[in-house]
Amino acid sequence: MTQPQELEFVLVSSDYATMQAVSKGVKKLGAKFVLVPTAHEARECLNRRKIDGVFVDMDVPGALGLIESTRKGTSNSKAVIFACGGSTKESTQILSAGANFLLRKPLNEEGVALHIKISKDLLVHEQRRYFRYPVNLAVTLKEGVGEQQGRMTDLSGGGMAVCTAKALKHGAVVDFVFELSLGVRVSGKGQVTWVSAEGMAGILLQTLRGKGGEQLDAWLAGRERLAEKRSQGGGGN
């Protein structure tokens, strides 16, 4: 089984001391680290890949705009943003732009690692939203008055891929019901975000009824633990 990817961070800075502190703090927790020197290169990087957290050196030209555009973007709008530096007077503006944490300069390895640990629940929750686990589950889909049975091929905290006999319409809002391996029924409403000629479709989970969100989170956490055990056992895929 594939396990969730390790956390990955981007630092936007051209300051050597800041780079050293963030690099050591991130690596101390076994995460990946990418350095980009400018706001422009950071935008290109964030457009190309999914990132868990972004450290933004507020001394970099365009830093505030980068925080705002990241929050308003699509692929990394939920990333945890650490603003590094900036004056006390600018704190309110930086937080309003979308930063989760303010780190005072000069940074140190321990402080960076501590803030990542504090934010880990946010990071792991967001990772569960987009990491897809392969599954083979029956799912009932209802669009308007029409209802059909399909097969779910993968599932995350934020969406699912399904295969249906009758093609779903792109953009359609559907009701869904499926049963997890725990014997728990999950129902809710979602929107079709993509379709293929082979009868596949992607559904974004919009709402989960009752305790569906908690049950799905528990199932995802169980899958993560199982993946970790298998990885530690050295069995591989």
TAKACOR-V50994 format. One record per backbone hydrogen bond with DSSP energy under -1.0 kcal/mol. NH is the residue of the N-H (numbers start at 1). CO is the residue of the C=O. E is the energy in kcal/mol with one decimal. If there is no record, write none. Layout:
BEGIN
NH | CO | E
NH | CO | E
END
This chain:
BEGIN
9 | 32 | -1.6
10 | 53 | -1.9
11 | 34 | -2.7
12 | 55 | -3.0
13 | 36 | -1.7
19 | 15 | -2.4
20 | 16 | -2.5
21 | 17 | -2.2
22 | 18 | -2.5
23 | 19 | -2.5
24 | 20 | -2.3
25 | 21 | -2.2
26 | 22 | -2.7
27 | 23 | -2.3
28 | 24 | -1.7
29 | 26 | -1.0
30 | 27 | -1.7
31 | 26 | -1.8
32 | 7 | -2.9
34 | 9 | -1.9
36 | 11 | -2.8
42 | 38 | -1.9
43 | 39 | -2.2
44 | 40 | -1.8
45 | 41 | -2.3
46 | 42 | -2.9
47 | 43 | -1.7
48 | 44 | -1.1
49 | 45 | -1.6
52 | 8 | -2.2
53 | 8 | -1.5
54 | 80 | -2.6
55 | 10 | -3.4
56 | 82 | -2.9
57 | 12 | -2.4
58 | 84 | -2.9
60 | 57 | -2.0
63 | 60 | -1.7
66 | 62 | -2.0
67 | 63 | -2.0
68 | 64 | -2.1
69 | 65 | -2.7
70 | 66 | -2.2
71 | 67 | -2.0
72 | 68 | -1.8
79 | 76 | -1.4
80 | 52 | -2.4
82 | 54 | -3.1
83 | 101 | -3.0
84 | 56 | -3.1
85 | 103 | -3.3
91 | 88 | -1.0
94 | 90 | -2.5
95 | 91 | -2.5
96 | 92 | -2.3
97 | 93 | -1.6
99 | 94 | -1.7
100 | 81 | -2.2
101 | 81 | -1.9
103 | 83 | -3.3
112 | 108 | -2.2
113 | 109 | -2.5
114 | 110 | -2.4
115 | 111 | -2.1
116 | 112 | -1.9
117 | 113 | -2.2
118 | 114 | -2.4
119 | 115 | -1.8
123 | 119 | -2.3
124 | 120 | -3.3
125 | 121 | -2.2
126 | 122 | -2.1
127 | 123 | -2.2
128 | 124 | -2.1
131 | 127 | -2.1
133 | 155 | -3.0
135 | 153 | -2.3
137 | 152 | -1.6
139 | 150 | -2.4
140 | 177 | -2.9
141 | 148 | -2.9
142 | 175 | -2.7
143 | 146 | -2.4
146 | 143 | -1.7
148 | 141 | -2.6
150 | 139 | -2.9
151 | 163 | -2.3
152 | 137 | -3.7
153 | 161 | -2.6
154 | 161 | -1.1
155 | 133 | -2.0
156 | 159 | -2.5
157 | 128 | -3.2
158 | 129 | -1.2
160 | 203 | -2.0
161 | 154 | -1.9
162 | 201 | -2.7
163 | 151 | -2.7
164 | 199 | -2.4
171 | 192 | -2.4
172 | 169 | -2.1
174 | 190 | -2.7
175 | 142 | -2.8
176 | 188 | -2.3
177 | 140 | -1.6
178 | 186 | -2.4
180 | 184 | -2.7
183 | 180 | -2.2
186 | 178 | -3.4
188 | 176 | -2.0
189 | 207 | -2.1
190 | 174 | -2.7
191 | 204 | -2.0
192 | 172 | -2.7
193 | 202 | -2.7
194 | 202 | -1.1
196 | 200 | -2.3
199 | 196 | -1.5
201 | 162 | -2.0
202 | 194 | -2.4
203 | 160 | -3.1
204 | 191 | -3.1
205 | 158 | -2.2
206 | 189 | -2.1
207 | 189 | -2.2
209 | 187 | -2.9
212 | 209 | -2.2
215 | 211 | -2.6
216 | 212 | -2.5
217 | 213 | -2.3
218 | 214 | -2.4
219 | 215 | -2.1
220 | 216 | -2.6
221 | 217 | -2.6
222 | 218 | -2.1
223 | 219 | -2.1
224 | 220 | -2.2
225 | 221 | -2.3
226 | 222 | -2.2
227 | 223 | -2.4
228 | 224 | -2.4
229 | 225 | -2.4
230 | 226 | -2.3
231 | 227 | -2.2
232 | 228 | -2.7
233 | 229 | -1.8
234 | 231 | -1.1
235 | 230 | -1.5
END
